Amino acid sequence: MKEKSTLQRILAVERFQNGESPESICASFRKSRSWLYKWASRYDDHNASWRESKSCRPQKDANITPDETIEIVKFIRLELYNHDLFCGAQAIQWEMEDQGLQPIPSIRTINRILSRHSLTHRRTGKYESKGTAYPVLPSSKANQTQQADLVGPRYLKGPVRFYSLNVIDTATVRCGVYPALSKASQPMIDGLWNIWKRLGLPNNLQVDNSLSFFGSRKHPRGMGAIIRLCLNHDIEPWFIPVTEPWRNGMIEKFNDRYQKMFLQKKIMHTQEELQAGSLAFEQRHNSMYRFSKLKGKTPLTALSDSKVKLRFPEKSDSPKHPLKKPETGRYHFVRLIRSDLKLDLFGETFPVPPESKYEYVIATVNVKEQKLKLFLDKIQVEEFQYKLR
């Protein structure tokens, strides 16, 4: 077949050069004029390869991941794994962002790199910290501690893009769900306020290190909107270690339940349907679902049996951004100290004592004293002046 095609090209070009009309040549070979003109333009009396077909594939693949980026992904994954840290694609992407590396591949690309180089094996057995016991917040009574997380973006059939602010009480497993069209300061304030009107105000709010909860890396001492909202209502925010999402285990597990039992089962087209559906899912979860943690009780039954008096927001309408700067209160960061003996708080670094190496420490900002205090196993080991802006 290949030889026949080559012979046709040679004969067609010879006849064309001898002055025969393109119409008769194309008719005899059952080819188009563009075919004839292409081979006539390629003809080269000094190079017989003109008659050979050429690959249409681009010489350079625009979407190929650079070798250097692949090696960086492999190196970071092994580093995180060797230090017993979360080492999935999301953690690798965060680590690349923190180090200012470019280009940063997508989660999907990182997963392909890990799979291609057999770097997807998991640890066996229960995770154990190498350092001191991880500081766990109290959860024996309702609203001692709530965990919050932001899911999204997700999309309705509309299509409408939205985020879901999810909160769970670690003692009673009561949940709060609030859909928002953005993760800007005011929607996040509205979301927490809306949920707290149903769940009650907690003593502690545990969150991850997303800027929606913290504020701004450019102004790390500015106290973002959520920090201010909490401190103005006697709530202490707690930021879990970077790249360790399992520390917010209850809300992570709830997010999976929310995805499977709500988003994947209910078709919604409008924001109104989403709001009504989210509230219905929250009520069903709290009044009907039973949990082994609660010895088979529903969250609302567990709350009723506890006889704990809840604290609720005094006003119906949520506070408006920008919120006033708190004058009292505390907020905390839990961090694993590495071999460089540095505490990193959103880009600001502080030296720490040698005994903190490979240990989890609690860095507490005391707003009234304008100080940053470092605790190791509940013992204060360092203190810094920390002027808030």
C-alpha positions as CSV (number, residue, x, y, z in Angstrom):
1,M,0.0,0.0,0.0
2,K,2.8,2.3,0.9
3,E,4.7,1.6,-2.4
4,K,1.5,2.2,-4.4
5,S,1.0,5.6,-2.8
6,T,4.6,6.6,-3.4
7,L,4.3,5.6,-7.1
8,Q,1.1,7.6,-7.5
9,R,2.9,10.7,-6.1
10,I,5.8,10.3,-8.5
11,L,3.6,9.8,-11.6
12,A,1.3,12.6,-10.7
13,V,4.1,15.1,-10.3
14,E,5.8,14.0,-13.6
15,R,2.5,14.4,-15.5
16,F,1.9,17.8,-13.8
17,Q,5.5,19.0,-14.8
18,N,4.8,17.8,-18.4
19,G,1.9,20.2,-18.6
20,E,-1.0,17.9,-18.2
21,S,-4.1,19.5,-16.7
22,P,-4.7,19.1,-12.9
23,E,-8.3,18.0,-13.6
24,S,-7.3,14.9,-15.7
25,I,-4.4,13.9,-13.2
26,C,-6.7,14.1,-10.2
27,A,-9.5,12.2,-12.0
28,S,-7.2,9.4,-12.9
29,F,-5.8,8.9,-9.4
30,R,-9.2,9.9,-7.7
31,K,-7.4,12.5,-5.7
32,S,-8.1,16.2,-4.9
33,R,-6.3,19.2,-6.3
34,S,-4.9,20.0,-2.8
35,W,-3.2,16.5,-2.8
36,L,-1.6,17.2,-6.2
37,Y,-0.4,20.7,-5.3
38,K,1.0,19.4,-2.0
39,W,3.2,16.8,-3.7
40,A,4.1,19.1,-6.5
41,S,5.4,21.7,-4.1
42,R,7.4,19.1,-2.2
43,Y,9.2,17.8,-5.3
44,D,12.9,17.9,-4.9
45,D,15.1,16.5,-7.8
46,H,18.1,16.2,-5.4
47,N,16.3,14.5,-2.4
48,A,14.2,11.4,-3.0
49,S,12.6,11.7,0.5
50,W,10.2,14.3,-0.8
51,R,7.8,11.5,-1.8
52,E,7.6,10.1,1.7
53,S,4.8,10.9,4.1
54,K,5.6,13.1,7.1
55,S,4.2,12.7,10.7
56,C,1.5,15.3,11.6
57,R,2.5,15.1,15.2
58,P,3.9,18.3,16.7
59,Q,7.6,18.1,17.2
60,K,7.1,19.5,20.8
61,D,4.2,18.6,23.0
62,A,3.0,21.8,24.6
63,N,1.4,19.9,27.5
64,I,4.4,17.8,28.5
65,T,5.6,18.2,32.1
66,P,9.2,19.4,32.2
67,D,11.7,16.8,33.5
68,E,12.8,19.3,36.2
69,T,9.2,19.6,37.6
70,I,8.9,15.8,37.6
71,E,12.1,15.4,39.7
72,I,10.9,18.2,42.1
73,V,7.5,16.4,42.6
74,K,9.3,13.1,43.3
75,F,11.8,14.7,45.7
76,I,9.1,16.5,47.7
77,R,7.0,13.4,47.9
78,L,9.9,11.4,49.3
79,E,10.8,14.1,51.8
80,L,7.3,14.4,53.1
81,Y,7.0,10.6,53.3
82,N,10.3,10.2,55.1
83,H,9.2,12.7,57.7
84,D,5.9,10.9,58.3
85,L,3.9,13.8,56.9
86,F,0.9,13.8,54.6
87,C,2.4,13.2,51.2
88,G,-0.5,13.2,48.7
89,A,-0.8,15.3,45.6
90,Q,-2.4,18.2,47.5
91,A,0.4,18.3,50.1
92,I,3.0,18.3,47.3
93,Q,1.3,21.1,45.5
94,W,1.1,23.2,48.8
95,E,4.8,22.5,49.5
96,M,5.7,23.7,46.0
97,E,3.6,26.9,46.5
98,D,5.3,27.5,49.9
99,Q,8.8,27.2,48.3
100,G,7.9,29.5,45.4
101,L,8.5,26.9,42.8
102,Q,7.3,27.3,39.2
103,P,5.5,25.9,37.3
104,I,3.2,24.2,39.8
105,P,1.4,21.2,38.1
106,S,-2.2,20.4,38.8
107,I,-3.4,17.8,41.3
108,R,-4.2,15.5,38.4
109,T,-0.7,15.9,36.9
110,I,1.0,15.3,40.2
111,N,-1.1,12.1,40.7
112,R,0.0,10.9,37.2
113,I,3.7,11.5,38.0
114,L,3.4,9.6,41.3
115,S,1.6,6.7,39.6
116,R,4.1,6.6,36.8
117,H,7.1,6.4,39.2
118,S,5.4,3.9,41.6
119,L,5.2,6.5,44.4
120,T,1.7,5.8,45.5
121,H,2.3,3.2,48.2
122,R,0.8,4.0,51.6
123,R,2.0,3.6,55.1
124,T,0.8,0.5,56.9
125,G,-0.6,0.6,60.4
126,K,-1.9,3.6,62.4
127,Y,-0.1,6.9,61.9
128,E,2.1,7.8,64.8
129,S,3.9,11.1,65.4
130,K,7.6,10.9,66.0
131,G,7.5,13.7,68.5
132,T,5.4,14.6,71.5
133,A,1.8,13.6,71.6
134,Y,-0.3,15.8,69.3
135,P,-2.2,18.5,71.3
136,V,-5.9,17.4,71.1
137,L,-8.6,19.9,71.9
138,P,-11.3,18.9,74.5
139,S,-14.5,17.3,73.1
140,S,-16.3,15.9,76.0
141,K,-19.1,18.5,76.1
142,A,-21.1,20.1,73.4
143,N,-19.4,23.1,71.7
144,Q,-16.1,22.8,73.5
145,T,-14.6,22.4,70.1
146,Q,-15.9,22.8,66.6
147,Q,-14.1,21.9,63.4
148,A,-14.7,23.9,60.2
149,D,-13.7,23.4,56.6
150,L,-14.5,24.8,53.2
151,V,-15.5,22.4,50.4
152,G,-15.3,23.6,46.8
153,P,-15.7,24.9,44.3
154,R,-18.6,22.7,43.3
155,Y,-21.1,23.3,40.5
156,L,-24.9,23.1,40.1
157,K,-26.6,22.1,36.9
158,G,-27.2,25.8,36.2
159,P,-24.2,26.0,36.1
160,V,-23.7,27.9,39.4
161,R,-20.3,27.7,41.2
162,F,-20.4,27.5,45.0
163,Y,-18.5,26.6,48.1
164,S,-19.9,24.9,51.2
165,L,-18.8,26.0,54.6
166,N,-19.1,22.9,56.8
167,V,-18.9,22.9,60.6
168,I,-19.1,19.9,63.1
169,D,-19.2,19.8,66.9
170,T,-16.7,17.2,67.9
171,A,-18.6,16.1,71.0
172,T,-22.1,15.6,69.6
173,V,-21.4,15.3,65.9
174,R,-24.0,18.0,65.1
175,C,-23.2,19.6,61.8
176,G,-23.8,22.9,60.2
177,V,-23.8,23.5,56.4
178,Y,-23.8,26.9,54.6
179,P,-23.5,27.3,50.8
180,A,-21.8,30.4,49.6
181,L,-21.1,31.7,46.1
182,S,-17.6,32.9,47.1
183,K,-15.0,32.4,49.9
184,A,-14.5,36.1,50.4
185,S,-14.5,37.6,54.0
186,Q,-18.2,38.6,54.2
187,P,-19.7,35.3,52.9
188,M,-17.4,33.4,55.4
189,I,-18.6,35.6,58.2
190,D,-22.2,35.1,57.1
191,G,-21.7,31.4,56.9
192,L,-20.3,30.9,60.4
193,W,-22.8,33.3,61.9
194,N,-25.7,31.5,60.2
195,I,-24.4,28.1,61.4
196,W,-23.7,29.3,65.0
197,K,-27.3,30.5,65.2
198,R,-28.3,26.8,64.9
199,L,-25.4,25.0,66.6
200,G,-24.4,27.6,69.2
201,L,-21.0,29.4,69.7
202,P,-18.0,27.1,70.4
203,N,-15.2,27.7,72.9
204,N,-12.6,26.6,70.2
205,L,-12.8,26.6,66.4
206,Q,-10.3,24.3,64.7
207,V,-9.5,25.1,61.0
208,D,-6.9,24.5,58.4
209,N,-4.5,27.1,57.1
210,S,-6.5,28.4,54.1
211,L,-6.5,32.1,53.7
212,S,-10.3,32.1,54.0
213,F,-9.8,31.3,57.7
214,F,-6.5,33.0,58.4
215,G,-6.6,36.3,56.4
216,S,-3.5,37.4,54.4
217,R,0.0,36.1,54.0
218,K,1.0,39.7,53.1
219,H,-0.2,40.9,56.5
220,P,0.2,37.9,58.8
221,R,-0.4,40.0,62.0
222,G,-3.5,41.8,60.7
223,M,-5.9,39.3,62.1
224,G,-8.2,38.2,59.3
225,A,-12.0,38.4,59.3
226,I,-12.6,35.0,60.8
227,I,-10.0,35.5,63.6
228,R,-11.6,38.8,64.5
229,L,-15.1,37.3,64.4
230,C,-14.0,34.5,66.8
231,L,-12.1,36.8,69.2
232,N,-14.9,39.3,69.3
233,H,-17.2,36.5,70.6
234,D,-14.9,34.7,73.0
235,I,-13.9,31.9,70.6
236,E,-10.3,30.8,70.3
237,P,-9.3,29.8,66.7
238,W,-6.8,26.9,66.3
239,F,-4.9,26.4,63.1
240,I,-3.8,22.8,62.5
241,P,-0.3,22.0,61.1
242,V,0.3,22.7,57.4
243,T,-0.2,19.7,55.1
244,E,-1.8,17.6,57.9
245,P,-5.5,17.7,57.0
246,W,-6.2,14.5,59.1
247,R,-5.8,16.6,62.2
248,N,-9.3,17.9,61.3
249,G,-10.4,14.3,60.9
250,M,-14.1,14.7,61.9
251,I,-14.9,17.5,59.5
252,E,-12.9,15.7,56.7
253,K,-15.0,12.6,57.3
254,F,-18.1,14.7,57.3
255,N,-17.1,16.3,54.0
256,D,-17.0,12.9,52.5
257,R,-20.4,12.0,53.8
258,Y,-21.7,15.4,52.6
259,Q,-20.4,14.6,49.1
260,K,-21.8,11.1,48.9
261,M,-25.1,11.6,50.7
262,F,-26.0,15.0,49.4
263,L,-24.1,16.4,46.4
264,Q,-24.0,13.1,44.5
265,K,-27.7,12.3,45.2
266,K,-29.5,15.5,44.8
267,I,-29.8,17.4,41.5
268,M,-30.0,21.2,42.0
269,H,-30.2,24.0,39.5
270,T,-30.5,27.2,41.5
271,Q,-29.0,28.9,44.6
272,E,-32.4,28.7,46.2
273,E,-32.6,24.9,45.7
274,L,-29.0,24.6,47.0
275,Q,-29.8,26.5,50.2
276,A,-33.0,24.6,50.9
277,G,-31.3,21.3,50.2
278,S,-28.3,22.1,52.4
279,L,-30.5,22.9,55.3
280,A,-32.6,19.8,54.8
281,F,-29.5,17.6,54.7
282,E,-28.2,19.3,57.9
283,Q,-31.4,18.7,59.7
284,R,-31.6,15.1,58.5
285,H,-28.0,14.4,59.6
286,N,-28.6,15.9,63.1
287,S,-31.9,14.3,63.8
288,M,-31.8,10.9,62.0
289,Y,-28.2,9.7,61.6
290,R,-26.8,7.5,64.3
291,F,-23.1,7.2,65.2
292,S,-21.1,4.6,67.1
293,K,-19.2,7.5,68.8
294,L,-22.5,8.5,70.4
295,K,-23.4,4.8,71.3
296,G,-26.0,4.7,68.6
297,K,-27.7,8.0,69.4
298,T,-28.4,10.8,66.9
299,P,-26.5,14.1,67.4
300,L,-29.6,15.9,68.7
301,T,-30.4,13.1,71.2
302,A,-26.8,13.3,72.4
303,L,-27.1,17.0,72.8
304,S,-30.4,16.6,74.7
305,D,-28.9,14.0,77.0
306,S,-25.8,16.1,77.8
307,K,-28.0,18.9,79.3
308,V,-25.3,21.4,78.2
309,K,-26.5,25.0,78.0
310,L,-25.5,26.4,74.7
311,R,-24.3,30.0,74.0
312,F,-25.8,31.6,70.9
313,P,-25.1,34.9,68.9
314,E,-26.9,37.8,70.5
315,K,-27.9,39.4,67.2
316,S,-29.7,37.9,64.2
317,D,-27.8,39.7,61.5
318,S,-24.2,38.8,61.0
319,P,-21.4,41.4,61.7
320,K,-20.3,43.3,58.6
321,H,-16.7,43.3,57.3
322,P,-14.4,44.9,58.2
323,L,-14.8,43.9,61.8
324,K,-13.3,45.9,64.7
325,K,-9.9,44.9,65.9
326,P,-10.1,42.7,69.0
327,E,-8.3,44.0,72.2
328,T,-8.3,40.7,74.0
329,G,-8.4,36.9,73.3
330,R,-6.0,34.3,72.0
331,Y,-5.5,32.3,68.8
332,H,-3.2,29.4,68.3
333,F,-1.1,27.6,65.7
334,V,0.0,23.9,66.0
335,R,3.3,23.3,64.2
336,L,5.8,20.5,63.8
337,I,9.3,21.9,64.2
338,R,11.8,20.6,61.8
339,S,15.6,20.3,61.9
340,D,16.1,24.0,61.1
341,L,14.5,24.9,64.4
342,K,12.3,27.6,62.9
343,L,8.6,28.3,63.6
344,D,6.9,29.3,60.4
345,L,3.7,31.4,60.7
346,F,2.5,32.2,57.2
347,G,5.9,33.4,56.1
348,E,7.1,34.8,59.3
349,T,9.8,32.7,61.0
350,F,10.9,32.6,64.6
351,P,13.8,30.7,66.2
352,V,12.8,28.0,68.7
353,P,14.7,26.1,71.4
354,P,16.6,22.9,70.4
355,E,14.3,20.7,72.5
356,S,11.5,21.6,70.1
357,K,13.1,19.7,67.2
358,Y,10.7,17.2,65.6
359,E,8.1,18.1,68.2
360,Y,4.6,19.5,67.9
361,V,4.4,22.9,69.6
362,I,1.6,25.4,70.2
363,A,2.3,29.0,69.2
364,T,-0.3,31.2,71.0
365,V,-0.9,34.8,70.1
366,N,-2.0,36.8,73.2
367,V,-3.8,39.8,71.8
368,K,-3.9,41.9,75.0
369,E,-0.2,41.3,75.8
370,Q,0.8,41.6,72.1
371,K,3.0,38.5,72.6
372,L,3.6,35.2,70.8
373,K,4.2,32.4,73.3
374,L,5.5,29.0,72.4
375,F,4.4,25.9,74.4
376,L,5.9,22.4,74.3
377,D,3.8,19.8,76.1
378,K,1.9,22.6,77.9
379,I,5.2,24.1,79.2
380,Q,6.1,27.6,77.9
381,V,9.6,27.4,76.3
382,E,9.8,30.7,74.4
383,E,8.2,34.1,74.1
384,F,8.4,36.9,71.5
385,Q,7.0,40.4,71.2
386,Y,4.2,40.2,68.6
387,K,2.7,43.6,67.7
388,L,-0.5,43.1,65.9
389,R,-1.5,45.5,63.1
